[in-house]
Amino acid sequence: MNLQFRVEKREQGGPLFRILAIIASILIALFVAGFLLLAAGVDPAAAYLEILREALGSSYGISETLVKTTPLIITGLAVSVAFRMQIWNIGAEGQLYMGACAATWVALFSGVQGSLTLPAMFVAAFIAGGLWASVAGLLRARWQVNEVIVTLLMNYIAILLTDYLIFGPWKNPDGFNFPITAQFSQAARFSEYFDSRLHSGFFLALFCALAIYLLMERTIWGFQVKAIGSNPAAARYAGMKTGLAIFLVLTLSGAIAGIAGFSEVAGLQHRLQHGLAPGYGYTAIIIAWLARRSALGVVIVSFLLGVLLVGGDSLQLSWQLPVAFAYAFQGLILFFLLASDFFINFRLRRITEETDG
């Protein structure tokens, strides 16, 4: 007797079934991560409590969590916009860097001063991120070049270009030979709140979430984006210009990611420096997937991952765990959520066949 399985489409179980599956997958990820902690000689329960205490147990912890959440929201929104059309923008990291470079140029070298500085930095970052992503958009729309490869490879170009600037022509001569630019003037910095590092970029991120929600859920163009993503052939038959839509969606996605770079240099770093973004653009892929391309979902998931990142920093201090543990934990969550997504939509049916001996 041979034991075989067949994949079958599952009937929709309703929102409660989906929510329970997601909760179960997160609990399984916590369980598996517990074994990693045990292998490192750390009590999992104590580690999880430490994460919550450090990230949410004080006003300082909450402010730091919101600081981490800010670029995650903006880059998560950027990737989710492209995901709505089944376009895979893997280049939010590079687009963030290009936005930061453009904002830095305005702050230090453009001659713009006073109250116009921050708006000019915003516009420059928006345009730079959009132009950077538009290369992949043009190649995909015109010649069907895979956007995953193009956006991924352009990340390295953007990061290396940034390094060239801060090690070369933009390097601060008074920076003791560190790869940094000069500090921004006060006019090129966001306001800070509650005697903490929380800055106006957080509120900018929330505004971006609202704007993306209205654009995608309340406009004809947003409907076209979802229609093209769901069925490109039917969209073309209905007269929609799919090539132009692909170009515009990738350009908009990159422009939003560029805003994240502007937020980081204007609100947190106050200069351009090496290692500006520790993988925010890649984490955004996880956020967009977990949020199911919902703007509100992006905000919620970004906050939860912000808790994890701040709590992960505390684990380094308390138990000398590497920062890679926090990223491994993110990977485990994504893996089990992908598995839950499969079992939400499909099921395995056992097939038994009698065979001759």
C-alpha positions in Angstrom: 0.0 0.0 0.0 1.5 3.3 -1.1 0.7 6.4 1.0 0.3 9.6 -1.1 -1.1 13.1 -0.6 -2.9 15.5 -2.9 -3.2 19.2 -2.4 -6.7 20.5 -2.6 -8.3 23.9 -2.5 -9.8 24.5 0.9 -13.2 26.2 1.4 -12.9 29.7 2.9 -13.1 29.3 6.7 -13.9 32.9 7.4 -11.9 35.7 9.1 -11.9 33.9 12.5 -10.3 30.8 11.1 -7.6 33.0 9.4 -6.9 34.9 12.7 -6.6 31.7 14.7 -4.2 30.3 12.1 -2.0 33.4 12.3 -2.0 33.3 16.1 -1.1 29.7 16.1 1.8 30.3 13.6 3.2 33.1 15.9 2.9 30.8 18.9 4.8 28.0 17.0 7.5 30.5 16.0 7.9 31.5 19.7 8.1 27.9 20.6 10.8 27.1 18.1 12.7 30.3 18.9 12.6 29.1 22.5 14.9 26.2 21.6 17.4 28.6 20.1 17.4 30.5 23.3 17.8 27.3 25.3 20.8 26.4 23.1 22.3 29.7 24.0 21.7 29.1 27.7 18.9 31.6 28.1 15.5 30.9 29.7 12.9 31.6 26.9 10.2 32.9 29.3 12.6 35.3 30.9 13.8 36.5 27.5 10.3 37.2 26.2 9.5 39.1 29.4 12.7 41.1 29.0 11.7 42.0 25.4 8.3 43.3 26.6 9.7 45.1 29.6 12.4 46.9 27.7 10.2 47.8 24.7 7.0 48.8 26.5 7.8 48.9 30.2 8.9 52.6 30.4 8.4 55.9 28.5 11.9 55.6 27.2 11.3 52.1 25.9 8.1 53.1 24.2 9.7 56.1 22.6 12.6 54.0 21.3 10.1 51.5 20.0 8.3 54.2 18.1 11.7 55.5 16.7 12.3 52.0 15.3 8.8 51.7 14.1 9.0 54.9 12.0 11.2 53.7 9.1 9.5 50.3 9.2 6.1 51.8 8.6 7.3 53.9 5.7 9.3 51.2 3.9 6.5 48.6 4.7 4.0 50.9 3.0 6.4 51.3 0.0 6.7 47.5 -0.5 3.0 46.9 0.1 2.0 49.3 -2.6 3.9 47.3 -5.1 2.6 44.0 -3.7 -0.9 45.1 -4.5 -0.1 44.6 -8.1 1.9 41.4 -7.5 5.0 43.4 -8.2 7.9 42.5 -5.9 9.9 45.5 -4.9 12.9 44.1 -3.1 14.8 47.4 -3.4 13.3 49.5 -0.6 16.7 49.5 1.1 18.4 51.1 -1.8 15.6 53.5 -2.4 15.8 54.6 1.3 19.5 55.3 0.8 18.9 57.3 -2.3 16.2 59.4 -0.5 18.7 60.0 2.3 21.4 61.1 -0.1 19.0 63.5 -1.8 17.8 65.0 1.5 21.4 65.4 2.6 22.3 67.2 -0.6 19.5 69.7 0.0 20.5 70.1 3.7 24.2 70.7 3.1 24.9 71.8 -0.5 21.8 73.2 -2.1 21.8 76.6 -0.4 18.1 76.2 0.7 17.7 77.7 4.2 15.1 78.4 6.8 11.5 77.0 6.7 11.9 75.8 3.2 14.6 73.3 4.1 12.5 70.4 5.4 9.9 70.6 2.6 12.7 70.7 0.0 14.4 67.7 1.6 11.1 65.8 1.5 10.5 66.5 -2.2 14.1 65.7 -3.1 14.0 62.3 -1.2 10.6 61.5 -2.8 11.9 62.2 -6.3 15.2 60.4 -5.8 13.6 57.2 -4.4 11.0 57.2 -7.2 13.6 57.7 -9.9 15.7 54.9 -8.5 12.8 52.5 -8.5 11.6 53.7 -11.9 14.5 52.0 -13.6 13.1 48.6 -12.6 9.6 49.8 -13.4 10.6 50.8 -17.0 12.5 47.5 -17.5 9.6 45.4 -16.3 6.9 47.4 -18.1 8.8 47.6 -21.5 10.8 44.4 -21.7 9.4 42.2 -18.9 12.7 42.2 -17.1 12.3 40.6 -13.6 11.9 43.4 -11.1 13.1 41.2 -8.2 16.6 40.9 -9.7 16.8 44.6 -10.8 15.6 46.1 -7.5 17.8 43.7 -5.4 20.9 44.5 -7.4 20.2 48.2 -7.3 20.3 48.0 -3.5 24.0 47.4 -3.6 24.6 50.2 -6.1 22.8 52.7 -3.8 24.6 51.6 -0.7 28.0 51.7 -2.4 27.2 55.1 -4.0 26.4 56.4 -0.5 29.6 55.0 0.8 31.5 56.7 -2.0 30.0 60.1 -1.1 30.6 59.9 2.7 34.1 58.4 2.2 34.8 60.9 -0.5 33.4 64.3 -1.6 30.9 64.6 1.2 33.2 63.5 4.0 33.3 65.9 7.0 36.9 67.3 7.2 36.3 67.8 10.9 34.9 64.4 11.5 38.1 62.8 12.8 38.3 60.7 9.6 35.0 58.9 10.2 32.8 58.2 7.2 30.2 60.9 8.0 29.0 64.2 6.5 28.8 67.4 8.4 25.8 67.8 10.8 22.6 69.4 9.5 21.6 72.8 10.6 18.7 73.1 13.0 16.4 74.0 10.1 17.1 70.6 8.5 16.1 68.6 11.6 12.7 67.3 12.8 11.3 68.4 16.1 11.8 65.9 19.0 9.2 65.2 21.7 8.9 64.1 25.3 12.6 64.7 26.0 13.4 61.6 23.9 14.5 60.7 20.4 10.9 60.4 19.1 10.7 62.9 16.2 8.2 64.2 13.7 9.1 61.4 11.3 6.7 59.1 13.3 3.8 61.4 12.6 4.9 61.6 8.9 4.8 57.8 8.8 1.2 57.8 10.1 0.3 60.4 7.5 1.8 58.3 4.8 -0.3 55.3 6.0 -3.4 57.4 5.8 -2.5 58.7 2.4 -1.8 55.2 1.0 -5.1 53.9 2.4 -7.1 56.7 0.7 -5.2 56.3 -2.5 -5.6 52.5 -2.7 -9.0 52.1 -1.2 -10.9 55.3 -2.3 -9.6 56.1 -5.8 -10.2 54.6 -9.2 -6.5 54.3 -9.7 -6.2 52.2 -6.6 -9.0 49.9 -7.9 -7.1 49.5 -11.2 -3.9 48.6 -9.3 -5.7 45.8 -7.5 -7.5 44.7 -10.6 -4.3 44.4 -12.6 -2.7 42.5 -9.8 -5.6 40.1 -9.5 -6.0 39.4 -13.3 -3.7 41.2 -15.7 -5.3 39.6 -18.8 -8.8 40.7 -17.7 -7.5 44.2 -16.9 -5.9 44.5 -20.4 -9.2 43.3 -21.9 -11.0 46.0 -20.0 -8.7 48.6 -21.5 -6.4 49.3 -18.6 -2.8 50.3 -19.5 -1.0 47.6 -17.5 2.5 48.6 -18.6 2.1 52.2 -17.5 0.5 51.1 -14.2 3.4 48.8 -13.5 5.9 51.7 -14.1 3.9 54.1 -11.9 3.4 51.6 -9.1 7.1 50.8 -8.8 8.0 54.5 -9.1 5.5 55.4 -6.3 6.8 52.5 -4.2 10.4 53.8 -4.5 9.3 57.3 -3.8 7.7 56.3 -0.5 10.8 54.4 0.5 12.8 57.5 -0.3 10.7 59.3 2.4 12.1 56.8 4.9 15.6 57.9 4.1 14.6 61.5 4.6 13.0 60.7 7.9 16.1 58.9 9.2 18.6 61.7 8.4 16.3 64.6 9.4 14.9 63.0 12.5 17.5 60.7 13.9 21.0 60.9 12.4 21.1 64.6 11.5 23.8 63.7 8.9 24.5 61.0 6.3 26.7 58.2 7.7 27.8 54.6 6.9 25.3 51.9 7.8 22.4 54.3 7.8 19.7 51.6 7.6 20.3 48.2 9.2 18.1 46.3 6.9 14.8 48.3 7.2 14.1 47.8 3.5 14.4 44.0 3.8 12.3 43.9 6.9 9.7 45.8 5.0 9.1 42.7 2.8 8.1 40.8 5.9 5.9 43.6 7.1 4.1 43.9 3.8 3.5 40.2 3.7 2.2 39.9 7.2 0.0 43.0 6.8 -1.7 41.5 3.8 -1.0 44.8 1.9 -3.2 46.7 4.4 -2.0 50.2 5.4 -3.4 49.8 8.9 -1.8 46.3 9.0 1.6 47.8 8.1 1.4 50.2 11.0 0.5 47.4 13.5 3.0 44.9 12.2 5.7 47.6 12.1 5.1 48.4 15.8 5.3 44.7 16.7 8.6 44.3 14.9 9.8 47.6 16.5 9.1 45.9 19.9 11.1 42.9 18.8 14.1 45.1 17.6 14.2 47.1 20.8 13.8 44.0 22.9 16.4 42.3 20.9 18.9 45.0 21.7 18.2 44.4 25.4 18.9 40.7 25.0 22.4 41.6 23.7 23.1 43.5 26.9 21.5 41.1 29.3 22.5 37.7 27.9 25.2 38.7 25.3 23.0 37.4 22.4 24.0 38.5 18.9 21.6 40.9 17.1 21.2 38.2 14.5 18.9 36.5 16.9 16.2 39.2 16.4 16.5 38.8 12.7 16.3 35.0 13.0 13.2 35.4 15.0 11.7 37.5 12.3 12.5 34.8 9.8 10.9 32.2 11.9 7.7 34.2 12.2 7.6 34.7 8.4 8.3 31.0 7.7 5.4 29.8 9.9 3.1 32.5 8.7 3.8 31.4 5.1 3.0 27.9 6.2 -0.2 29.0 7.8 -1.2 30.9 4.6 -0.8 27.6 2.7 -3.0 25.7 5.2 -5.6 28.5 5.2 -6.1 28.1 1.5 -5.2 24.5 0.9 -5.3 21.1 2.6 -3.6 17.8 2.1 -5.8 14.8 1.4 -4.4 11.4 1.9 -4.7 9.0 -1.0 -4.1 5.3 -0.5 -3.7 3.0 -3.5 -3.5 -0.8 -3.5 -0.5 -2.2 -5.4 0.4 -5.6 -6.4 3.1 -7.3 -4.3 
